[in-house]
Amino acid sequence: MTEGTVFEVGPVTDFPPDTHRVVAAGKRMVGIFNVAGAFYALPNLCPHQLGPLCRGVVSGTLSASKASNWKMEWVRDGEIITCPWHAMEYDIASGQCLAHPEIRLRHYDVWVEDERVKLRL
């Protein structure tokens, strides 16, 4: 892991699978996500208009492709965070904006150690 300040953000039991919480880490607010047992940390700031991204809903998204004969399908349930201000969608694992591929959120290192969730900024 890289250098930076480490914050202990809570017991792992505060972050059950398929949930997320916004925590304070120094002067920053960070969303901690447990997606099927894998932890991710994103800034609680949507680059679109600086909305509170991680206060949004985690769900999936609609997609249409040649494989579905261009019919709309609900995909990636539990992997997408939607900003509550303007519905911009981001992949939690990669930080990639679904509508604007040139936008990618910063990720922070997050891990579990001794049953505690830790975050490095």
C-alpha positions as CSV (number, residue, x, y, z in Angstrom):
1,M,0.0,0.0,0.0
2,T,1.1,3.6,-0.6
3,E,2.0,6.1,2.0
4,G,-0.7,8.2,3.6
5,T,-2.7,8.7,6.8
6,V,-4.5,5.6,8.0
7,F,-7.9,5.9,9.6
8,E,-9.8,3.2,11.5
9,V,-13.4,3.7,10.4
10,G,-15.2,1.1,12.5
11,P,-15.7,-2.6,13.2
12,V,-16.2,-4.8,10.2
13,T,-19.7,-5.6,11.6
14,D,-20.7,-2.0,10.8
15,F,-20.2,-2.8,7.1
16,P,-22.1,-6.0,6.3
17,P,-22.0,-7.3,2.7
18,D,-24.0,-5.3,0.2
19,T,-24.1,-2.1,2.3
20,H,-22.3,1.2,2.4
21,R,-21.8,4.0,4.8
22,V,-20.3,7.5,4.6
23,V,-17.6,8.1,7.2
24,A,-15.5,11.1,8.2
25,A,-11.7,10.6,7.7
26,G,-9.9,13.8,8.8
27,K,-11.6,16.6,6.8
28,R,-12.9,14.3,4.1
29,M,-16.1,12.3,3.8
30,V,-15.6,8.9,2.2
31,G,-18.1,6.2,1.2
32,I,-17.1,2.8,2.3
33,F,-18.8,0.0,0.3
34,N,-18.9,-3.7,0.9
35,V,-19.8,-5.3,-2.4
36,A,-20.3,-9.0,-1.9
37,G,-17.5,-9.1,0.6
38,A,-15.0,-6.8,-1.3
39,F,-14.4,-3.4,0.2
40,Y,-14.1,-0.1,-1.8
41,A,-13.7,3.5,-0.7
42,L,-14.8,6.5,-2.8
43,P,-15.0,10.2,-2.2
44,N,-18.4,11.4,-1.2
45,L,-18.3,14.0,-3.9
46,C,-19.8,13.7,-7.4
47,P,-17.5,15.5,-10.0
48,H,-20.6,16.4,-12.0
49,Q,-21.8,19.2,-9.7
50,L,-20.2,18.3,-6.3
51,G,-23.2,16.4,-5.0
52,P,-23.0,14.0,-2.0
53,L,-22.4,10.9,-4.2
54,C,-22.1,8.3,-1.5
55,R,-25.4,9.3,0.0
56,G,-27.0,7.8,-3.1
57,V,-28.5,4.4,-3.8
58,V,-26.5,1.3,-4.7
59,S,-28.3,-0.7,-7.3
60,G,-27.7,-1.8,-10.9
61,T,-28.2,-0.1,-14.3
62,L,-30.1,-0.6,-17.5
63,S,-28.1,-1.8,-20.5
64,A,-28.9,-2.9,-24.1
65,S,-26.5,-4.7,-26.3
66,K,-26.3,-6.9,-29.4
67,A,-26.3,-10.0,-27.1
68,S,-29.7,-9.0,-25.7
69,N,-31.0,-8.1,-29.2
70,W,-30.9,-4.5,-28.1
71,K,-33.6,-5.1,-25.5
72,M,-33.1,-3.3,-22.2
73,E,-31.8,-5.4,-19.3
74,W,-31.2,-4.7,-15.6
75,V,-27.5,-5.6,-15.0
76,R,-24.8,-5.3,-12.4
77,D,-27.1,-5.1,-9.4
78,G,-25.3,-4.0,-6.3
79,E,-22.3,-2.7,-8.2
80,I,-23.4,0.9,-9.1
81,I,-23.8,4.0,-7.0
82,T,-26.2,6.7,-8.3
83,C,-25.7,10.3,-7.2
84,P,-28.8,11.6,-5.5
85,W,-28.6,15.0,-7.1
86,H,-28.6,14.2,-10.9
87,A,-28.5,10.4,-11.1
88,M,-25.0,10.1,-12.5
89,E,-24.0,6.5,-12.2
90,Y,-20.6,5.2,-11.2
91,D,-19.1,1.7,-11.0
92,I,-18.1,1.2,-7.4
93,A,-15.2,-1.1,-8.1
94,S,-13.5,1.0,-10.8
95,G,-14.9,4.5,-10.1
96,Q,-15.8,4.8,-13.8
97,C,-18.8,7.0,-14.7
98,L,-21.2,5.0,-16.9
99,A,-22.4,8.0,-18.9
100,H,-19.1,9.8,-19.4
101,P,-16.1,7.4,-19.7
102,E,-13.6,10.2,-19.4
103,I,-14.7,10.6,-15.7
104,R,-13.2,8.3,-13.2
105,L,-13.5,8.7,-9.4
106,R,-10.5,8.5,-7.1
107,H,-10.3,5.3,-5.0
108,Y,-8.8,5.1,-1.6
109,D,-7.1,2.0,-0.1
110,V,-9.5,0.2,2.3
111,W,-9.0,-3.1,4.1
112,V,-10.0,-5.2,7.1
113,E,-7.4,-5.8,9.8
114,D,-8.2,-7.4,13.2
115,E,-11.9,-7.1,12.5
116,R,-11.6,-3.3,12.0
117,V,-12.1,-1.5,8.7
118,K,-9.1,0.8,7.8
119,L,-8.8,3.5,5.2
120,R,-5.7,5.2,3.8
121,L,-5.9,8.7,2.4
